[in-house]
Amino acid sequence: MNAVTLPTIPFRDVRTGGAISHAIEAPEQARALRDDCLAWFPRSARHLVPALDAATRRWLRRSASPYLPEIEAIAQTLKFPGIWFLNGSYQWGCTALARDDDAPWLVRTLDWPFPGLGRHVEVAHMAGPAGEFYNVTWPGFVGALTGMAPGRFAASVNQAPLKRRTSLPWLRPYDMAANAVGTWSLRHIPPDHLLRQVFETCATFEDAKAKLETTPVARPVIYTLAGCVAGQRCVIERTEDTHLTRSEDTSAANDWLVARPSWEARVGGNQLFTATPVAGNSVARRAALAGWTAAFGNGFDWVTPPVLNPFTRLAVEMCAAQGILRVVGYETVAGAELPQAVTSAREVRHQFARAAA
């Protein structure tokens, strides 16, 4: 039997035009992503997308996001609902590790129940005042969840734990709604928009670290950051206006490293109402990745349970010092217990400019 050839992850050079050019180049892919993500919702809920768009648009217009004009332009260009909702939601679970090898590396998975995130992922070559960077993203999405700035740093976003106002499992949806209402009154920048701004404007690891630590954000978030020399790695645990940074134990999942009262590790879509303690899943994923000692670059062999889980959609390896980025997409496949790779691994090797003789 012939081996199945998996599709290649698209690479888009949008150093001129940025996220708007990305959406213009790939409108069909943007629509396919929207359709696949909506397939996860009950059919009756899909009719609410225009209303969700309207609510997200109102909030983003009140926020400190510098990318509002881009979202406006993308929504007007693509002319289908869902763009505002996509760009107002950074709610992605993850597992990440920053580690010193021959140079600092940052590896991460992105875990979320929405189908299509692995199938439709792309690599966008972007640029800002501080230099070029590679954004692992989707057409129509303006933020950054995973990226590598050659010669500067690599960084990723993890979803922070859930702030609990109640203790009963079946009241998690209430807590999620209450947190969303609390965010409505804030004018801060969304966490994924801040990360893109950091890639565009921060020239060094130290600059990026300071900006991620001190800029008020609209929702709690966990950032993982890796620079270009030994020791340049950290995990930044953020609430809206405070931070806790560590340069040891630099792995992260979806809980604080040290548990805090009234915070609960994030759960997957089918665990929303479970009465079983859920922190163990986040701890197990973080510990498994932290304990990985083999070299990276061996076909993503570190993406095994529990790091690989029912909601894994992406796996990424990044080294800013060497200008290397690798990414592969995962999706749930019929007959398989866990998600399987649905793309071939895309590797990007940045061509550094040679110093003048």
N, C-alpha and C positions, 0 to 999 in steps of 0.2 A: 504494500500500500504506500502511495506517495505521501510524503509529509505535507501537511497543510502549510501553505505560505501565508503568514500573518501580514496584515497591512502595515505599512510604514507610517509612523507618526509624522504629520506634516510639519515642515519648518517654514516659518514666515519671517522674512526680513522686513520689519516695519519700523526700522530706525527713523525713517521719515514717515510721519503720520500716526504712529503709535497704535493704540487700541482701535481708533476709528478706522484706520486703514486695514487693520486685521479683520474687522467686521465686514468692510466693503469687499475684501478679497474672498471671504468665506461665508456668504449669506446662507447658502444651503446647509453648510455644516452647523451654523448657529441655530437654524430652525430645527435641524435634526436633534441637536442637543436639547433644545427646549422641549420637543415632543417626547424624547426618551425620558427626561426628568419628570415630566408631567404624568407619564405612564405609571409612576409609582403611587400617585394619589388616586383615591376613589374617583370614578368617572364624574360623580356629582360635584366633587370639589374643583374639577378643572374649570368649571364655569366661573369660578371665583378669581381666576387669574387677572382679569382686568381690574377688579377691585383691589387685589393685592398689589398690582402695579401702581395704582393710584395712591394707596397708603404709603408704599415705599417711596414713591416720588415725593410726596409731601414731606416725609421725614428727611430724605437725603437733601432736599432743598434747604432744610433747617440746619443741617450738619456742617462740619468744617471740612468736608471733602473738597479737594481742589479739582476733582474729576467730573463734577456735575455736568459741565458743558459736553464732555465726551459721551456720557450716558445719554444726554438729550439727543446728540447727533446720531448715536448708534440706534436709538429707539426710532427716530424719524427715518433713518435709512432703511432699517430692516422691516419696519411697518408690520410687526406682529407682536402681540402681547407677551409678556414674560421677561422682557429685558430689564425693566426696573426691579422686578422681584429678584431676578438672578443677581443683580448688582447690589442689592440691599441685604443679602444673606451671606455672611461669612461662615455659616454654621457647618463646618467640615470637621469631622474627627480625624485624628492622625496619631502616628507614632514616629518619633524622630530621635536621632542620635548625632551628636557632634563628637568627633574623635580625632586625636592626633595619630597619624601614621607617618608616611614619608612627608606628609603635609596634612593640615587639618582637612577632614572630610565631614560632610553633612549628608546623612541618608535619612529618608523618610518614606512612610506610606501615607496615603490619604484614604481615609475610610469614611464612607457615607452611603446610605441606602439608595440614593438616587441612581438609577441605571443611566448609562450613557457617558458618565464622566471619564471612564477609562477608554471607551471606544472613540470619543471625539476629542481627546486631549491633543493639544498642539504645542510646539515650542515657538515662542515669538522672540525674535532678536530685536531688542528695543534699546533706546538710548535716552539719556538725560544730561543735564549740565555736568554731572560727576563722571560720566562715561557710559559705556555700553553694558548691557546685561541681558540675560536669557531668562524669560519668564515662562514657566510651565503653566499653561493657561488654556482658555477656550475662546473662540470667536464670540464677541459680544460682551465679554467680561473685562472690566477695566482694572480690577484690583490685582494683587499679587499674593499668592499663597505659598509658592515655591519658586525660588530663583537663584541665579548665580551671576555675580558681577566679576568677571575675570580680573585677577590681580587686586581685588578689593575684599570681597566676602561672599558667602552664600548664606541664605536665610530661609526659614519656613515658618508657617503659622500652624499652631495646634489649637483646637477648640478647648477653652478653659472649662473647668468643672461648673456644674449648675449651682447657682445660688438658691438654697432652699429656704423657704418661709414656712414650710410644713414638713412633716416627717413621714406621712403616709405615702406608700408607693403610687396609689391611684390619683394622688394630687400633684404628681409631677407636671402634668399639663397646665395646672393652675399656676405653679411656680414659673414655668416657662412663659406663660402669658403675662404674669405680673412683672417679670424681668423685662419683657418687651415693652410694657407700658412705661416702666421706669426709664428705658432707653429713649422713649419718645420725647422726653423733656430735655435730653442732653443735646448739646451742639457740637460734640466732639467728632473727630474723624473716625470712620470705620477702621477696624484693625488691619484689614487687607489693603485698604487704600493707603494707610500709613506705611505699610511695608513697600508698596510700589514707590511712594515718595522717597523712602530711604534709598532704594536702588537708584533713583534718579539723581538724588542730591548729595549723598554722603560719599566722600572720597576715601574714607578709611574705615576699618573695623571699629575703631574707637568712636568715630563720629556716628556710625550706625547704631552702636550700642547705646550711646547717650540719647539719641533721638527716640529709639524704641523704648527706653526706660522712662523718659520724662514727658513725652507728648501725651496729653489726655486722650483716651480712646473711648469710643461709644459703648464697647462691651468688653468684659474680661477676655484675656487672650494669653496664650503662651507662645513666645517667640524663641526659636533656636537659631543661633548665629555662629558662624565659623569663618575665621579670617584666613590669612595666608602664611602665618608663621606659628611655630609651636606655642601652645598656650592660648592662642586666640580662639577661644570657643566659650560659649556661655548659653544658659537657658534663662530667659527673662519671664517671670510669672507676673502678669499684669492684671490689676483691677483697673477701673476707669481712671483713677488718678494716683495709684501707688504702684510700686514695683518691688519684686524680690528677685535678685539676680544671683546665680551661682555659676562658678567656673569649674567646679568639680561635679561629678554625677550629672554630666551633661547629656542625659537622655530624657525624653518627655513623652507622655501620652496625653491623657485627658483628665488629669487630676493634679493638684498641687503635690510636690514631692513630699512635703510634710502636711498631713491632713489638718484642715482648719475647721472649726465648728461652723455649721450651717452651709457647708459646701459639699457637693456630691459629684463623684466622677461621672462623666457623661456616659449614657447608655445608647445602645443601638436601637433602631426603629422597633424591632420586635421585643425589646426589653423594657419598653416605656412603663409598663404597669407591673413589672415583676416585683415580688416581695423579697427576692433573694438579694443580699448585699451585692452591689455592682462594682465596688471599688477594685475588687480583685482582678477584673478583666483589664483595667487600665494598668494596674501594678504589674501584672504578668506580661503584658506587651512591652512595657518600658523595660522591665528587668531582662526579658529575653533579648531585646536589641542591645541593651547595655552589655550583656554578656557575650555578644558576638565578637570573636577575636580574629577571625580569618580576614584576609584582605578582601576589599571590594573589587568589583570588576569581573566577577566570576558568574555571570549570568543571573544576577539577583538571587543567589543561593541563600541569602539571609532572609528572604521573604517566605518564611515557613510559619506554621502555627506556633504560638498564638499571635505573632506579628501579622501573619496572613489570617484574616478572619472573614466572616460572611459579607462584610461591607467594604473590603479593600477594593479601591478603584485605581490607584496609582502607586508606583514605587519609583523612587528617584535617588540617584547617587550624584554628589556634586563635590568638586574640589576647585575652589577659586584660584589657588596658587598655580595649579596646572591648567586651568581653563577647561575642565572636563565636566560635562553634564551628561547623564544617562537617564532615560525614563522609559517605562513600559506601562501600558494600560491593562487593567484587569476588569472583568465583568463576571457576573453570575452566568454560568453556562448550564444548560439542561443536562441532567445526569451527573453533575459534579457537586460534591458536598461543599466545596469552597470555590471562590472565584478563580478563574484561570486567565492567563495572559491572552489578550485578544489583539495585541499589536506586537510587532517585533520591537526589540529594544532600539530606541533612537539614541545614538551617541553624538554629542557635539564636542568638538575640540576647537577651542578658540585660537585663532592665529594672532599671537602677540606681535606688536610692531617691534621690529629690530632696532636696537639702539644705534644711533649714528656713530660711525667709525671715528 
